[in-house]
């Protein structure tokens, strides 16, 4: 773990009227990397923490501005705005912005119509109305921590009852949440398809071109835009899926888990060789996986226990197809094992089985997929270091494998080589695991956790392991969860990110290295 200052830059200057050259007050400024700011009353502005090439956009009602691209510090960047003269006839557009999964309205979303110089903000139920439009407009929706679809939305006349959703991630894989955790780092997918990271960076897993830890979020570089899914796991590497179906990875690569035909670590994203048409991704301890549009599954990296599922125990530095699997809908990587969910609701597993984490009633490793015993109607899967969990369509959770810290949630520390239902847990809509703990998000927006709690990763105000699910204190309205080795995170419906547990590498992203036994808000 290495800590140092980050090499970011600042752009500042003045926004002026093109006719009078006087400062334009109150201009809204935002970037394609997710920053937003307001110009001063005199038109002066400053944007800090910029990294790499950034597109800056400017907005003020009834004004028009050209965007500016920057890649280095500039202390005197003058931007000129022109007053727009609308025609006599204008039109109105209205609708709602809602969270895709829950259907809840998202308040405080800014809606910009650049061509007409108009703006609106969504209300408490996600509703918006934007007046004074003329001609053809691209409506841009913006709020920190979220992307939207469609975005931009092209309109050329009056329309009502529009529904704008959060950017839909591939619906087959819980790893494809807007937030993911590695062993000691956190990844967030923000609006405009940019990826931000914080925490441990010893192997370059933050992807910002350095090997220094960061306790504040940093932008993943090397032109990584247009991302629709992210993944991390019990690992020191990270992955991203772009909208064009290509896969990018960065961080530790001693087993070829980056998929670029080398075993050299990379502190910037590199493309996985020969992969296209991918719709979901997953990360294991030293291996990676991808699900293609045709339902085939591909894996690469470490294969000591057969976790690549290709019938061998030989590492692969490039993607290789998993044997005998088709119709796959979701994938997950564990420490040295892998999981796949098929469209028929069955679960298949392969790799290390020393603790029964394959769930087939044995403790024998398998280098080809085997069916998990007695499971049907499954809608989501997750893999920890040595355990696995699954969510049924009826909202119940099942677990199997190692249980030394109580991560199976069965009120014992006895492991199981077949799935066991976690008692007292119902109404679950999402699951996640850390290294030795497990998590569940209920349909009422509460988060529950169980297993190892040595750093407070269960979020219940203690450091005592729990063999049954306990509620995370003071957290409601959650819509996504993820777990690392010693920390946990949750995204709330109001677009805020919360973290708890171990923070020794700055994986909270809150500017500190202080652990917390209860959730604290992170300002990504």
C-alpha positions as CSV (number, residue, x, y, z in Angstrom):
1,X,0.0,0.0,0.0
2,X,1.5,3.3,-1.1
3,X,0.3,6.8,-0.4
4,X,1.1,10.0,-2.1
5,X,-0.5,13.1,-3.5
6,X,-2.3,12.6,-6.9
7,X,-1.2,14.5,-10.0
8,X,-4.4,16.2,-10.8
9,X,-4.8,19.7,-12.3
10,X,-7.0,22.7,-12.1
11,X,-8.7,24.9,-14.7
12,X,-9.9,28.4,-13.9
13,X,-10.9,31.6,-15.6
14,X,-13.9,33.7,-16.4
15,X,-17.2,33.2,-18.3
16,X,-18.1,36.4,-20.2
17,X,-20.8,37.7,-22.4
18,X,-19.7,37.7,-26.1
19,X,-21.1,41.2,-26.7
20,X,-20.2,43.1,-23.5
21,X,-17.2,41.0,-22.3
22,X,-18.7,41.3,-18.8
23,X,-18.8,38.3,-16.5
24,X,-21.9,36.1,-16.7
25,X,-23.0,35.2,-13.1
26,X,-24.3,31.8,-12.0
27,X,-23.2,29.6,-14.9
28,X,-23.5,25.9,-14.2
29,X,-20.4,24.0,-15.2
30,X,-20.1,20.2,-15.5
31,X,-17.7,17.7,-17.1
32,X,-17.9,14.4,-18.8
33,X,-15.9,13.0,-15.9
34,X,-18.7,13.7,-13.5
35,X,-17.8,17.0,-11.8
36,X,-20.3,19.8,-11.4
37,X,-19.7,23.4,-10.2
38,X,-21.2,26.9,-10.3
39,X,-19.5,30.0,-11.6
40,X,-19.4,33.0,-9.3
41,X,-21.4,36.3,-9.4
42,X,-18.5,37.9,-11.4
43,X,-18.3,34.9,-13.9
44,X,-15.2,33.5,-12.4
45,X,-14.9,29.7,-12.0
46,X,-12.5,27.0,-10.9
47,X,-12.5,23.3,-11.5
48,X,-10.1,21.2,-9.4
49,X,-9.2,17.5,-9.3
50,X,-9.2,17.1,-13.1
51,X,-7.3,14.1,-14.5
52,X,-6.6,13.3,-18.1
53,X,-8.6,14.8,-21.0
54,X,-11.8,16.3,-19.9
55,X,-14.7,17.9,-21.7
56,X,-16.2,20.9,-19.9
57,X,-19.7,22.1,-20.6
58,X,-21.4,25.4,-19.6
59,X,-25.0,26.3,-19.0
60,X,-27.1,29.3,-18.1
61,X,-30.7,29.8,-19.1
62,X,-31.1,31.8,-22.3
63,X,-27.4,31.6,-23.2
64,X,-25.5,29.4,-25.6
65,X,-21.9,28.1,-25.0
66,X,-19.5,25.9,-26.9
67,X,-17.9,23.0,-24.9
68,X,-14.2,23.1,-24.1
69,X,-11.8,20.2,-24.1
70,X,-8.8,20.4,-21.7
71,X,-6.0,18.1,-20.7
72,X,-3.7,20.3,-18.6
73,X,-3.8,23.1,-16.1
74,X,-5.0,26.5,-17.3
75,X,-5.4,29.5,-15.0
76,X,-6.9,31.9,-17.6
77,X,-9.5,30.0,-19.7
78,X,-12.0,32.5,-21.0
79,X,-15.3,31.1,-22.1
80,X,-17.8,33.3,-24.1
81,X,-21.6,33.0,-24.0
82,X,-24.1,34.3,-26.4
83,X,-27.7,35.3,-25.6
84,X,-30.2,33.1,-27.4
85,X,-33.2,34.7,-29.1
86,X,-36.1,32.2,-29.1
87,X,-38.8,32.3,-31.8
88,X,-42.4,33.2,-31.0
89,X,-43.4,29.5,-30.9
90,X,-41.9,27.2,-28.3
91,X,-42.9,23.8,-26.9
92,X,-42.8,22.0,-23.5
93,X,-41.5,18.5,-22.5
94,X,-42.4,16.8,-19.3
95,X,-42.0,13.4,-17.6
96,X,-40.4,11.5,-14.7
97,X,-36.9,10.2,-13.9
98,X,-37.1,6.9,-12.0
99,X,-34.8,4.3,-10.6
100,X,-34.9,1.3,-13.0
101,X,-35.3,-1.5,-10.4
102,X,-37.5,0.1,-7.8
103,X,-39.5,2.6,-9.9
104,X,-39.0,5.3,-7.3
105,X,-38.7,8.8,-8.5
106,X,-35.2,10.4,-8.3
107,X,-35.3,14.0,-7.1
108,X,-32.7,16.7,-7.8
109,X,-31.8,15.6,-11.3
110,X,-30.8,18.5,-13.6
111,X,-32.2,18.6,-17.1
112,X,-30.4,20.7,-19.6
113,X,-31.6,21.7,-23.1
114,X,-28.5,23.4,-24.6
115,X,-29.9,24.4,-27.9
116,X,-32.7,26.4,-26.3
117,X,-30.8,27.5,-23.2
118,X,-33.4,26.0,-20.8
119,X,-33.2,23.9,-17.7
120,X,-35.3,22.1,-15.1
121,X,-34.8,20.0,-11.9
122,X,-36.8,17.0,-11.0
123,X,-39.1,17.2,-8.0
124,X,-39.6,14.9,-5.1
125,X,-41.3,12.2,-7.2
126,X,-38.8,12.5,-10.1
127,X,-41.2,14.7,-12.1
128,X,-39.9,17.5,-14.5
129,X,-41.2,20.0,-16.9
130,X,-39.0,22.0,-19.2
131,X,-40.5,25.0,-21.1
132,X,-39.4,27.4,-23.8
133,X,-37.9,24.8,-26.2
134,X,-37.5,25.5,-29.9
135,X,-36.1,23.6,-32.8
136,X,-34.4,20.3,-32.1
137,X,-32.9,19.8,-28.6
138,X,-30.7,17.2,-26.9
139,X,-32.0,16.9,-23.3
140,X,-29.1,16.0,-21.0
141,X,-29.9,14.5,-17.6
142,X,-27.2,14.9,-14.9
143,X,-26.7,14.1,-11.3
144,X,-23.6,13.0,-9.4
145,X,-23.3,9.2,-9.1
146,X,-25.9,8.3,-11.7
147,X,-26.3,7.9,-15.4
148,X,-29.6,7.9,-17.3
149,X,-31.2,6.3,-20.3
150,X,-31.9,7.7,-22.8
151,X,-29.2,10.4,-22.3
152,X,-29.2,12.6,-24.2
153,X,-32.9,12.5,-25.3
154,X,-33.5,14.2,-28.6
155,X,-36.8,16.1,-28.9
156,X,-38.2,18.4,-31.6
157,X,-41.7,19.0,-30.3
158,X,-44.0,18.8,-27.3
159,X,-44.1,15.5,-25.5
160,X,-45.5,14.5,-22.1
161,X,-45.3,11.5,-19.7
162,X,-41.7,10.6,-20.7
163,X,-40.0,8.1,-18.4
164,X,-36.2,8.4,-18.0
165,X,-34.4,5.4,-16.3
166,X,-31.1,5.1,-14.5
167,X,-28.7,3.7,-17.1
168,X,-29.6,0.0,-17.3
169,X,-26.7,-2.3,-16.6
170,X,-26.7,-5.8,-18.1
171,X,-29.6,-7.3,-16.2
172,X,-28.0,-10.7,-15.9
173,X,-25.3,-10.1,-13.4
174,X,-25.2,-8.7,-9.9
175,X,-21.5,-7.9,-10.3
176,X,-22.7,-5.3,-12.7
177,X,-23.9,-2.9,-10.1
178,X,-22.9,0.8,-10.1
179,X,-20.6,0.0,-7.2
180,X,-18.2,-2.9,-6.7
181,X,-15.5,-3.8,-4.2
182,X,-12.1,-5.5,-4.5
183,X,-10.1,-6.8,-1.5
184,X,-9.2,-3.3,-0.5
185,X,-10.5,-0.9,-3.1
186,X,-13.9,0.4,-4.3
187,X,-15.1,1.1,-7.8
188,X,-18.0,3.4,-8.8
189,X,-19.6,3.8,-12.2
190,X,-20.9,7.3,-12.6
191,X,-22.9,9.2,-15.2
192,X,-21.5,9.5,-18.7
193,X,-19.9,6.1,-18.3
194,X,-16.9,7.1,-16.3
195,X,-15.3,4.9,-13.6
196,X,-13.9,6.2,-10.3
197,X,-11.9,4.3,-7.7
198,X,-10.4,4.6,-4.3
199,X,-8.4,2.6,-1.8
200,X,-5.5,0.1,-2.2
201,X,-3.4,0.6,-5.3
202,X,-0.3,-1.5,-4.8
203,X,-0.9,-3.3,-8.1
204,X,-2.4,-0.4,-10.0
205,X,-6.0,-1.6,-9.3
206,X,-7.3,2.0,-9.2
207,X,-6.4,2.4,-12.8
208,X,-5.2,6.0,-12.6
209,X,-1.7,5.5,-13.8
210,X,0.0,5.3,-10.4
211,X,0.6,2.6,-7.7
212,X,-0.3,4.9,-4.8
213,X,-3.3,4.5,-2.5
214,X,-6.0,7.1,-2.6
215,X,-8.5,8.0,0.1
216,X,-10.4,10.1,-2.3
217,X,-12.0,9.0,-5.6
218,X,-9.8,9.1,-8.7
219,X,-10.8,8.8,-12.3
220,X,-9.8,5.7,-14.1
221,X,-7.7,6.9,-17.1
222,X,-6.6,5.7,-20.6
223,X,-9.7,6.8,-22.3
224,X,-12.1,4.6,-20.3
225,X,-15.5,6.2,-21.2
226,X,-18.8,4.7,-22.2
227,X,-18.7,2.0,-19.5
228,X,-21.9,0.2,-18.7
229,X,-20.7,-2.3,-16.1
230,X,-17.9,-2.8,-13.6
231,X,-16.6,-5.7,-11.6
232,X,-14.2,-6.5,-8.8
233,X,-14.1,-9.3,-6.2
234,X,-11.8,-11.2,-3.9
235,X,-8.9,-9.7,-5.9
236,X,-6.5,-6.9,-6.6
237,X,-7.7,-6.3,-10.1
238,X,-10.6,-4.5,-11.7
239,X,-12.7,-4.8,-14.8
240,X,-15.0,-2.7,-16.9
241,X,-17.4,-3.5,-19.8
242,X,-17.9,-0.8,-22.4
243,X,-21.1,-0.2,-24.3
244,X,-19.4,-1.5,-27.5
245,X,-19.0,-5.0,-25.9
246,X,-15.3,-4.8,-25.2
247,X,-13.7,-5.7,-21.8
248,X,-11.0,-3.7,-20.1
249,X,-9.0,-4.7,-17.0
250,X,-6.2,-3.3,-14.8
251,X,-4.3,-4.1,-11.6
252,X,-2.6,-7.3,-10.6
253,X,-1.8,-9.8,-13.4
254,X,0.5,-12.5,-12.1
255,X,-1.7,-15.2,-13.5
256,X,-2.8,-13.4,-16.7
257,X,-6.1,-12.2,-15.2
258,X,-6.1,-9.0,-17.2
259,X,-6.4,-11.1,-20.4
260,X,-3.9,-9.2,-22.5
261,X,-1.6,-12.2,-23.1
262,X,1.0,-11.0,-20.5
263,X,1.6,-11.5,-16.8
264,X,2.6,-7.9,-16.2
265,X,0.6,-5.7,-13.9
266,X,-1.0,-2.6,-15.4
267,X,-2.0,0.6,-13.6
268,X,-4.1,1.7,-16.6
269,X,-6.9,-0.2,-18.3
270,X,-5.9,-2.7,-21.1
271,X,-8.3,-4.6,-23.4
272,X,-8.8,-8.3,-22.9
273,X,-7.6,-9.9,-26.1
274,X,-10.1,-11.1,-28.7
275,X,-13.3,-10.4,-26.8
276,X,-16.3,-8.7,-28.3
277,X,-20.0,-8.9,-28.0
278,X,-19.8,-9.2,-24.2
279,X,-22.8,-8.3,-22.0
280,X,-21.6,-9.2,-18.5
281,X,-18.4,-9.6,-16.6
282,X,-17.1,-11.2,-13.3
283,X,-13.9,-11.3,-11.2
284,X,-12.4,-14.0,-9.1
285,X,-9.3,-14.1,-6.9
286,X,-6.9,-14.4,-9.8
287,X,-9.2,-15.0,-12.7
288,X,-11.7,-13.1,-14.8
289,X,-14.9,-14.0,-16.7
290,X,-17.1,-12.7,-19.5
291,X,-20.6,-13.6,-20.7
292,X,-21.1,-13.1,-24.4
293,X,-24.4,-12.2,-26.2
294,X,-24.6,-15.7,-27.5
295,X,-24.8,-17.1,-23.9
296,X,-21.3,-18.6,-23.9
297,X,-19.0,-18.0,-21.0
298,X,-15.3,-17.2,-21.3
299,X,-12.6,-17.1,-18.6
300,X,-8.9,-16.4,-18.2
301,X,-6.1,-16.0,-15.6
302,X,-5.3,-18.4,-12.8
303,X,-6.4,-22.0,-13.1
304,X,-4.7,-23.9,-10.3
305,X,-8.0,-25.5,-9.1
306,X,-9.7,-25.5,-12.5
307,X,-11.6,-22.2,-12.0
308,X,-11.4,-21.4,-15.7
309,X,-13.7,-24.4,-16.4
310,X,-12.0,-25.5,-19.6
311,X,-11.1,-29.0,-18.6
312,X,-7.5,-28.2,-17.7
313,X,-5.5,-26.8,-14.7
314,X,-3.3,-24.6,-16.9
315,X,-3.4,-20.8,-16.5
316,X,-4.6,-18.9,-19.6
317,X,-3.4,-15.3,-20.4
318,X,-6.2,-14.8,-22.9
319,X,-9.9,-15.7,-22.8
320,X,-10.8,-19.4,-23.3
321,X,-14.4,-20.7,-23.5
322,X,-15.8,-22.5,-20.4
323,X,-16.6,-26.1,-21.4
324,X,-20.1,-27.4,-21.9
325,X,-22.1,-24.3,-20.8
326,X,-24.7,-22.5,-22.8
327,X,-27.7,-20.4,-22.0
328,X,-25.9,-18.7,-19.2
329,X,-27.6,-15.6,-17.7
330,X,-25.2,-14.6,-14.9
331,X,-21.7,-15.2,-13.7
332,X,-19.7,-14.7,-10.6
333,X,-16.1,-15.4,-9.4
334,X,-15.1,-16.6,-6.0
335,X,-11.6,-16.9,-4.6
336,X,-10.6,-20.0,-6.6
337,X,-14.0,-21.0,-7.9
338,X,-16.6,-19.8,-10.4
339,X,-20.3,-19.7,-10.6
340,X,-22.8,-19.5,-13.5
341,X,-26.6,-19.1,-13.4
342,X,-28.5,-20.5,-16.4
343,X,-31.7,-19.3,-17.9
344,X,-33.5,-22.3,-16.4
345,X,-32.7,-21.1,-12.8
346,X,-30.1,-23.7,-12.1
347,X,-26.6,-22.9,-10.8
348,X,-23.3,-24.5,-12.0
349,X,-19.9,-24.2,-10.3
350,X,-16.3,-25.3,-10.9
351,X,-12.8,-24.8,-9.5
352,X,-11.7,-25.2,-5.9
353,X,-14.0,-27.2,-3.7
354,X,-12.0,-27.7,-0.5
355,X,-14.8,-26.4,1.6
356,X,-17.8,-27.5,-0.5
357,X,-18.1,-24.2,-2.3
358,X,-19.2,-25.9,-5.5
359,X,-22.3,-27.1,-3.7
360,X,-22.4,-30.6,-5.3
361,X,-22.2,-32.6,-2.1
362,X,-18.4,-33.2,-2.4
363,X,-15.1,-31.6,-1.5
364,X,-13.5,-32.6,-4.8
365,X,-12.2,-29.8,-7.1
366,X,-13.7,-29.8,-10.7
367,X,-12.2,-28.2,-13.8
368,X,-15.5,-28.4,-15.6
369,X,-18.8,-27.0,-14.5
370,X,-21.0,-29.2,-12.2
371,X,-24.5,-28.5,-11.1
372,X,-25.1,-27.2,-7.6
373,X,-27.3,-29.7,-5.8
374,X,-31.0,-29.0,-5.3
375,X,-31.2,-25.4,-6.5
376,X,-33.9,-24.1,-8.8
377,X,-35.6,-20.8,-9.4
378,X,-32.4,-18.9,-8.8
379,X,-32.2,-15.3,-9.9
380,X,-28.8,-14.1,-8.6
381,X,-25.5,-15.6,-7.4
382,X,-22.4,-14.4,-5.5
383,X,-19.1,-15.9,-4.6
384,X,-16.8,-15.2,-1.6
385,X,-13.3,-16.5,-0.9
386,X,-14.5,-20.0,0.0
387,X,-18.3,-19.8,0.0
388,X,-21.2,-19.1,-2.3
389,X,-24.7,-17.7,-2.0
390,X,-27.7,-17.6,-4.2
391,X,-31.0,-15.7,-4.3
392,X,-34.3,-17.4,-5.2
393,X,-37.1,-15.6,-7.0
394,X,-39.2,-16.0,-3.8
395,X,-36.8,-13.7,-2.0
396,X,-35.0,-16.4,0.1
397,X,-31.2,-16.8,0.3
398,X,-29.2,-20.0,0.2
399,X,-25.5,-20.5,1.0
400,X,-22.9,-23.2,1.0
401,X,-19.1,-23.7,1.5
402,X,-16.8,-22.5,4.2
403,X,-18.5,-21.1,7.4
404,X,-15.7,-20.5,9.8
405,X,-16.9,-16.9,10.4
406,X,-20.6,-17.6,10.1
407,X,-20.8,-16.4,6.5
408,X,-23.4,-19.0,5.6
409,X,-25.8,-17.4,8.1
410,X,-27.0,-20.7,9.5
411,X,-26.3,-19.8,13.2
412,X,-23.3,-22.2,13.3
413,X,-19.7,-22.3,12.1
414,X,-20.2,-25.6,10.4
415,X,-19.6,-25.6,6.7
416,X,-21.9,-27.3,4.1
417,X,-21.2,-28.9,0.7
418,X,-24.8,-28.4,-0.3
419,X,-27.0,-25.2,-0.2
420,X,-28.7,-24.4,3.0
421,X,-31.5,-21.8,3.4
422,X,-30.6,-18.8,5.6
423,X,-33.4,-18.8,8.2
424,X,-35.2,-15.5,9.0
425,X,-34.3,-13.8,5.8
426,X,-37.0,-13.0,3.3
427,X,-38.0,-10.3,0.9
428,X,-34.5,-10.1,-0.5
429,X,-33.9,-8.3,-3.8
430,X,-30.1,-8.4,-4.1
431,X,-27.1,-10.2,-2.6
432,X,-23.4,-9.6,-2.3
433,X,-20.4,-11.1,-0.6
434,X,-17.1,-10.0,0.7
435,X,-14.1,-12.2,1.4
436,X,-15.6,-13.8,4.6
437,X,-18.9,-12.0,5.0
438,X,-22.3,-11.9,3.2
439,X,-24.9,-9.2,2.5
440,X,-28.5,-9.0,1.5
441,X,-30.6,-6.0,0.3
442,X,-34.3,-6.3,1.2
443,X,-37.2,-4.9,-0.8
444,X,-37.8,-2.4,2.0
445,X,-34.4,-0.8,1.3
446,X,-32.7,-2.2,4.4
447,X,-29.3,-4.0,4.3
448,X,-28.4,-7.1,6.3
449,X,-25.0,-8.7,6.8
450,X,-23.5,-11.7,8.5
451,X,-20.1,-13.5,8.9
452,X,-16.7,-11.9,9.6
453,X,-16.9,-8.6,11.4
454,X,-13.3,-8.1,12.5
455,X,-13.2,-4.6,11.0
456,X,-16.9,-3.7,11.5
457,X,-17.9,-4.7,7.9
458,X,-21.3,-5.9,9.1
459,X,-22.1,-2.3,10.0
460,X,-24.0,-3.1,13.3
461,X,-21.8,-1.1,15.6
462,X,-19.6,-4.0,16.8
463,X,-16.6,-6.0,15.7
464,X,-18.1,-9.3,16.7
465,X,-18.8,-12.0,14.1
466,X,-22.4,-12.8,13.5
467,X,-23.6,-16.3,12.5
468,X,-27.1,-14.9,11.5
469,X,-28.1,-11.8,9.5
470,X,-28.0,-8.5,11.4
471,X,-29.3,-5.2,10.1
472,X,-26.8,-2.5,9.1
473,X,-27.4,0.4,11.4
474,X,-29.0,3.6,10.2
475,X,-29.2,2.6,6.5
476,X,-32.4,2.8,4.5
477,X,-33.4,3.4,0.9
478,X,-30.5,1.2,-0.4
479,X,-30.6,0.1,-4.0
480,X,-27.2,-1.6,-4.5
481,X,-24.6,-3.3,-2.2
482,X,-21.1,-4.7,-2.5
483,X,-18.5,-6.2,-0.1
484,X,-14.7,-6.2,0.0
485,X,-12.3,-8.1,2.3
486,X,-12.9,-5.9,5.3
487,X,-15.4,-3.2,4.1
488,X,-18.9,-2.9,2.7
489,X,-20.7,-0.3,0.6
490,X,-24.2,0.6,-0.3
491,X,-25.8,3.0,-2.8
492,X,-29.0,4.7,-1.7
493,X,-31.9,5.8,-3.9
494,X,-31.0,9.4,-3.2
495,X,-27.8,8.8,-5.1
496,X,-25.5,8.8,-2.0
497,X,-22.8,6.2,-1.3
498,X,-22.2,4.8,2.2
499,X,-19.3,2.7,3.4
500,X,-18.4,0.9,6.7
501,X,-15.8,-1.5,8.1
502,X,-12.1,-1.3,7.3
503,X,-10.6,1.8,5.7
504,X,-6.9,1.2,6.1
505,X,-6.2,1.9,2.4
506,X,-8.8,4.7,2.0
507,X,-11.3,2.4,0.4
508,X,-14.2,4.5,1.7
509,X,-13.1,7.4,-0.4
510,X,-14.0,9.9,2.3
511,X,-10.6,11.5,2.6
512,X,-9.6,9.5,5.7
513,X,-8.1,6.2,6.7
514,X,-10.4,5.7,9.7
515,X,-12.4,2.6,10.1
516,X,-16.1,2.8,11.0
517,X,-18.4,0.3,12.6
518,X,-21.5,2.0,11.1
519,X,-22.1,3.5,7.6
520,X,-20.5,6.8,6.8
521,X,-21.4,8.9,3.7
522,X,-18.9,9.1,0.9
523,X,-18.8,12.1,-1.4
524,X,-17.9,10.5,-4.8
